[in-house]
Amino acid sequence: MRRSPGLTLDSNATTMNSLGRRDSSSARAALFGAYGGDPASNARNMMLQEQSHDILEQQNDDQYDQLSEKVKRMKQVSTDIHILVQEGVQISSAMNEDMFATTGFMDSTMGKLKQLQTTASSKHMCYFICFIVASFVILYLIFFR
């Protein structure tokens, strides 16, 4: 028998038809099952398809469970971050109020000192300086003796 180029004689292999296209009827039958054919092989193919479907579904369920756990952990982390941010805002607000109160206290003290400086006579300034020096001497004696 004379061979034409591109054709094979093996019946199980994929062959080339006269137009140069592959004839994959045996490969198609192996993948998707043969139409008609042997009932035992069709039943076996159906059983293999069901098993592969069950395996894929089990893998899908496992991946779903893993993803669900990751989502739960991410939710917990985001909740913890939210709580920390709220606490930080509360602390910042409290510090802002304290700084505002301190600023008011310092402003009133500076105002009183300016008023004392402008209205005070030299006698008052002498008393003020003596008071400051006496305060430092007393603190020195208390802490360093």
C-alpha positions as CSV (number, residue, x, y, z in Angstrom):
1,M,0.0,0.0,0.0
2,R,1.3,3.4,-0.9
3,R,1.5,6.0,1.8
4,S,0.5,9.5,1.0
5,P,2.3,12.3,2.8
6,G,0.7,13.3,6.1
7,L,-1.3,10.2,6.5
8,T,-0.6,7.5,9.1
9,L,-1.8,3.9,9.2
10,D,-2.2,3.6,12.9
11,S,-6.0,3.6,13.7
12,N,-5.6,4.8,17.3
13,A,-3.4,7.8,16.5
14,T,-4.7,11.2,15.3
15,T,-4.6,11.1,11.5
16,M,-4.5,13.8,8.9
17,N,-7.3,14.0,6.3
18,S,-6.9,15.0,2.7
19,L,-7.3,18.7,3.6
20,G,-4.5,18.6,6.1
21,R,-6.8,18.8,9.2
22,R,-6.3,16.4,12.1
23,D,-8.9,13.7,12.4
24,S,-9.3,13.4,16.2
25,S,-12.3,11.2,16.5
26,S,-10.6,8.7,18.8
27,A,-9.2,11.6,20.9
28,R,-12.6,13.2,21.1
29,A,-14.2,9.9,22.0
30,A,-11.6,9.4,24.8
31,L,-12.3,12.9,26.2
32,F,-16.0,13.2,25.8
33,G,-17.2,9.6,25.4
34,A,-18.2,7.8,22.3
35,Y,-21.6,8.2,20.8
36,G,-23.2,4.8,20.7
37,G,-20.3,2.4,21.2
38,D,-19.7,0.0,24.0
39,P,-22.1,0.5,26.9
40,A,-19.5,-0.7,29.5
41,S,-17.0,2.0,28.4
42,N,-19.8,4.6,28.4
43,A,-20.7,3.7,32.0
44,R,-17.1,3.8,33.0
45,N,-16.7,7.2,31.4
46,M,-19.7,8.5,33.2
47,M,-18.4,7.1,36.5
48,L,-15.0,8.8,35.9
49,Q,-16.7,12.1,35.1
50,E,-18.8,11.9,38.3
51,Q,-15.7,11.1,40.3
52,S,-13.8,14.1,38.8
53,H,-16.8,16.3,39.4
54,D,-16.9,15.2,43.0
55,I,-13.2,15.8,43.4
56,L,-13.5,19.3,41.9
57,E,-16.5,20.1,44.1
58,Q,-14.6,18.9,47.2
59,Q,-11.6,21.1,46.2
60,N,-14.0,24.0,45.6
61,D,-15.5,23.5,49.1
62,D,-12.1,23.4,50.7
63,Q,-11.0,26.6,49.0
64,Y,-14.3,28.2,50.0
65,D,-13.7,27.3,53.6
66,Q,-10.1,28.7,53.4
67,L,-11.4,31.9,51.9
68,S,-14.1,32.2,54.5
69,E,-11.5,31.9,57.3
70,K,-9.3,34.6,55.7
71,V,-12.3,36.9,55.4
72,K,-13.2,36.4,59.1
73,R,-9.6,37.2,60.1
74,M,-9.5,40.3,57.9
75,K,-12.8,41.4,59.5
76,Q,-11.4,41.0,63.0
77,V,-8.2,42.9,62.0
78,S,-10.2,45.7,60.5
79,T,-12.4,45.8,63.7
80,D,-9.4,46.0,65.9
81,I,-7.9,48.8,63.8
82,H,-11.2,50.7,64.0
83,I,-11.2,50.4,67.8
84,L,-7.6,51.6,68.0
85,V,-8.3,54.6,65.8
86,Q,-11.3,55.5,67.9
87,E,-9.2,55.3,71.1
88,G,-6.5,57.5,69.4
89,V,-9.1,60.1,68.4
90,Q,-10.4,60.2,72.0
91,I,-6.9,60.6,73.4
92,S,-6.2,63.3,70.9
93,S,-9.4,65.2,71.8
94,A,-8.6,65.0,75.5
95,M,-5.1,66.3,74.9
96,N,-6.4,69.1,72.7
97,E,-8.8,70.2,75.5
98,D,-6.0,70.0,78.1
99,M,-3.7,72.1,75.8
100,F,-6.5,74.6,75.3
101,A,-7.0,74.9,79.0
102,T,-3.3,75.3,79.6
103,T,-3.1,77.9,76.9
104,G,-5.9,79.9,78.6
105,F,-4.2,79.7,82.0
106,M,-0.8,80.8,80.5
107,D,-2.5,83.7,78.6
108,S,-4.2,84.9,81.8
109,T,-0.9,84.7,83.8
110,M,1.0,86.6,81.1
111,G,-1.7,89.2,81.0
112,K,-1.5,89.7,84.8
113,L,2.3,90.0,84.6
114,K,2.1,92.6,81.8
115,Q,-0.5,94.5,83.9
116,L,1.8,94.3,86.9
117,Q,4.7,95.6,84.8
118,T,2.9,98.5,83.4
119,T,1.1,99.7,86.6
120,A,3.6,98.7,89.2
121,S,5.9,101.2,90.9
122,S,9.5,100.5,91.6
123,K,8.6,99.5,95.1
124,H,6.3,96.7,93.8
125,M,9.0,95.5,91.3
126,C,11.5,95.3,94.2
127,Y,9.1,93.2,96.2
128,F,8.4,91.0,93.2
129,I,12.2,90.4,92.6
130,C,12.8,89.7,96.3
131,F,10.0,87.2,96.3
132,I,11.4,85.3,93.3
133,V,14.9,85.2,94.8
134,A,13.6,84.1,98.2
135,S,11.6,81.3,96.4
136,F,14.7,80.0,94.7
137,V,16.7,80.1,97.9
138,I,14.0,78.1,99.7
139,L,13.8,75.6,96.9
140,Y,17.5,75.2,96.9
141,L,17.6,74.6,100.7
142,I,14.8,72.1,100.4
143,F,16.1,70.0,97.5
144,F,19.9,70.3,97.9
145,R,20.5,70.0,101.6
